[in-house]
Amino acid sequence: MTEPENTNSAPTRRKRLLADGVHDGIPIALAYLVVGFTLGIAARNAGFTPLEGFITSFFNNASAGEYAAFMLVAADASYLEMAVMTLIANARYLLMSCVISQRLRPDASLLTRFLVGFDLTDEIFGISAAISQKRPLDPVYVYGAMLVALPGWAGGTALGIMAGNVLPSIALSALAVALYGMFLAIITPPSRDNHIIGIFVMASFACSFFASKAPFLMTLSSGTRTIILTIALSAIAAFFFPIPENGENEK
């Protein structure tokens, strides 16, 4: 009489976790494919080839940070400006990585924590945080989500660049407008729910316009102006309107 298969064995459990991660990552990958395609139009306008766009998105899986980098490349900005702007735009991922790192299994190695943090986007953070509420987070689950989400983002960017090389200019203009629509969709919900965020969003628009006309600031590159305004407005918001310790934003 044969022994029944142990469904609780480590290899079986990890296969199940990997499959769960892939399953939960598929909707994220599909969304990334669409957003990455639109982002690829900006990359194409900055002079990127499909391969360069794929590699860039593979190692910088962040819409706002990557879009800022493409705009700085198109403006012929310096490497320092691109590095600083990318760091500022993606700073929230440092905090997310710290949170998830503390929810991993205690025996998780430094390399494991680094790999999990490598592609910890807002969406993957969301599903990982939800899973970790029930039990210590196994990195295999995160790897499963990354396995489909990361190629979806990078592949979408490459497809967008390839489409930009063959589509007529009128179609490219429409897709470029769609990219701005994507960012409006990102900032509109929190601006509607939190009046302080809405005020600072509008303030950022106004400050960006006046900075491009101000005697001294107008002589700076657009990337440098963006960095200065981002740091200044963020510091003002953090000082005067800090988030309460309970984590709830003040309305």
N, C-alpha and C positions, 0 to 999 in steps of 0.2 A: 504494500500500500504506500503510495507516494505521499510525501509531506506537502501540505498546501503551501502555495507561494506566500511568502511574508510580504504583505502589501505595505507594511510599515518599515521595511528595510530602507537604509539610507539612499541607495541608488534609485529605488522605486519612488521614494518620496521626492527626490530631487528632479526626477523626470516629470513628475506631476507638477511640481512648482515651476519648472521651465515651461511646460505646456500652458499653465495658468498665466504666466507672464506674457507668453506669445499671444494668447487669447485676448488678454486685456490690452495688449499693445497694438493689436490690429486696427481698432478705431482711431487710435492716436496716429498710427502710420498713415492711414488714409487722409486724415486732416493735414498731416505734415506734407503729404504729397501735393496737395492743393496749394497750401501756403508756400511751400518751397518752389513750386512752379512759378508763382507770381514773383517771388523773390529772385528767381532766375532772370527775369526781365531786367531787374536792376543790375544784376551781375553782368549781364550781356552788355548793357549800356556802359558799364565800367570797364569793358574790354576783356572780360573773363571768357575763357574757352569752357566747353562743357566739362572737361576733365578738371580744370582748375576750380570751377564752381563746385563740382562734386567733392573734391578734396577739402575746399574751404568749408563747406557745409558739414562735412563729416567731422571735422575737428572744431567747429564752432556752431553747435546746434542751438542757436538762439536767434530768433527773428529780429528783435530790435537791435541787438548788438551787431549782428551780421549785416543788417541793412545799413546801419551807421558806418560800418567798415567799407561797404561797397560805395557809399556816397563819398567817403573820404578818399577812396582810391580814385574815383571819378574826378574829384577835385584836386588830384595830385598832391594830397597831404603827405606829411612826413610820417615815417614809421612810428615816431614817438607819439604823434597825435592819434594815430590809429590804435596804438597799444593802450594809451590812457583812456580813450573813448570806449574801447571795447571792455576795458576793466570796469569802468563806471557803469556802462549799460548792463553788464552781466554780474554786477556785484551781488545781487540777491541770491545767485546760485551758490555763493560761498556760505551764506547762512543756511540755505536748504541742505547743503552737503553736511554741515555740522549737525543739523537736526537728524538727518537720516543716519549719519555715522553712529550716533548714540543709540539708534534703534536697531542696529544690526546685532547679530549674535555676538556674544562677548568674545568668542574665539576668532572673530573675523580679523584677518591680517591687515597690515597697512596697505599692501598691494590691493587687496579686495576693496578696501574703503576708497582707495584712489580710483579704481575702475568703476565703482558704483557712482562716484562723484563726477566721473568724466562726462556722462550723458544724462545728468539729473536735471531734466527740464521741468517746467511747471507741471505738465501733465503727468510725467512719470513720478514726480515728487508726490502728486496727489494720490495716485493709486498705491504708491509705496507706503505713504503715511497711513492710508486707510487699512492696508493689510497689517501694518505694524501695530495698530491699535489692539489687535486680537492676540498677537504673539510676536516674539522677536523676528525681525525681518531677515529672511534668508536671501543672500545676494543672488542666488540662482533665479529667483522670481524677477528681480530687477534686470538681470541679464536677458531673460526671455523677452521682456518688454522692449529692451534696447535692440534686440536682435531684429525686430521688424520696424521699430520707430526710426532708428538712425538711418538705415538705407532709404526709408520713405522720404525723409527730409533731404538727404543728400541727392537722391535720385530725382526728386522733384525739382531741385535747383538745376541739375544738369539738363533735365527735360525743358525747363523754362528757357535756358540759354539756347538750346537747339531750336526751340520753337521761335525764339526771337531772331534767329538767323535766317528763317525762311518766311516768317509772317510779314505781311505788308505793314508799312509805317502806321497806318490808321489803326490796325489791330494792336500794335505795340503801344500806341497811345492809350487805348482803352484798358489794356492790361496794366499799364503804369498807374492809371487812375484807380484800378482795383486794388493795387498795393496800398495806396493811401487809405482806401476804404477799409482795408484789413486793420490798419492801425487805429482808425476811428472806432472800429468795432471793439478794439482792445481797451481804449481809454473811455469810451462812452459809459459802459455799465458802472465802473467804480466812480466815475464823475457824477453819475445820476444818484448813486446810493450815498455818496459822501460829498457834502458841499465843499469841504475844504480841498479835497482832491480836485473838484471841478474848478474852484477858484485858481488853484495853482496851475492847472492845465491851461486855462485861459491866460494866466499871467505869463506862462512860458511862451505862448504864441506872441503876445505883445512885446515881451522882452526880446525875443528873437528878431522881431521886425525892427525895433528901435536900435538894437545892437548893430544891425546891418547899416544903420544910418548915422550912428554916433561917431563923432570925429575921430576918436582914438580906436574904438572897437572895430570900426569898419575897415581899418587897415590890417586887421588880423585875418587869418584864414577862417573859413566857415567852421572847420573842425575845432579850432581853438576857441572860437566864440561859443560853440555848442558845449564844449567842456566846461568853460567858465560859468555859463548860465546853469548847466546841470548841477554843478557843485554848489553854486550860490543858492539856487532855489531849493534844492534838497536840504541844505543846511538850515535855511530859514524855516522851512516846514517842520524839520525835526526839532528845532529849538522852541518854536512857538506852539506847535501842535503835536507833541509827542504822543505815541500810541500808548494807551493805558497798559498796565502790567497784566490785566486780564486778557489782553490780545484783541479787544474789541475797539474798532475805530470810533472816534467821537464823531457824531453827526453834526 
